[in-house]
Amino acid sequence: MNTPACIALLDDDIALCDFMRKVAEKAGYRTIMVHDGRELATLLVAQPVLLVLDLAMAHMDGIEVIRQLAAVQYPGRLVLVSGHSAAMLQSAKLLAELQGLRVAGVLTKPMRAESLLALLQAPEPAALRAQAQPELNRDDLSRGILNNELVMHYQPQVRLDDGAWSGVGALARVP
């Protein structure tokens, strides 16, 4: 019999941690919980496939935990949780991704069981991309350029420290 995958819960709100534990265990996962970011090593020993992380904790905030996860090259996925602004969640998500971490999603407090369950059970983004789009090859790209079929998408690049624009990213797609 296979051992269920482990989900780690790191949140200083004991009641919310217990709620998330119940949702995860009902879905068939094992769980490990700690309520202080300084206990991160305890969580990582369990080799969780996914870590649910509160960004606002008393002794060590979620941003510091993200840095430590990146330093040890945490291979699992990450779900970021906060009762603060959506902008803070998105900034933390970007920071985690830039640090090489795999972010499964973000949740705002208070959360619904269905929202947490959807992130716990979501397939890997790479698997979704592989299903959604065939691989682009050199001939497709050449055809797109010759036929003027490229569709450009632009996104501003913003510095996290002061919110100022620092550049623009561009993505070219071939329909």
NORNORMO-V218061 format. One line per field, one symbol per residue. psi: psi as a letter, one per 20 degrees, with the letter a starting at -180 (. if undefined). Layout:
BEGIN
psi: ???
END
This chain:
BEGIN
psi: pqpqqppppnpiogghggghgggghhijqqqpqqjphijghgghhilqippopphnqghorhghggghghhjlpiarppppqjaqhhgghghgggghhjjqoohaqpqqqqqhhgggghhiprphhhgghhhpqpprhggggggghjlippppqpqppphhjjqpiapqqppqp.
END
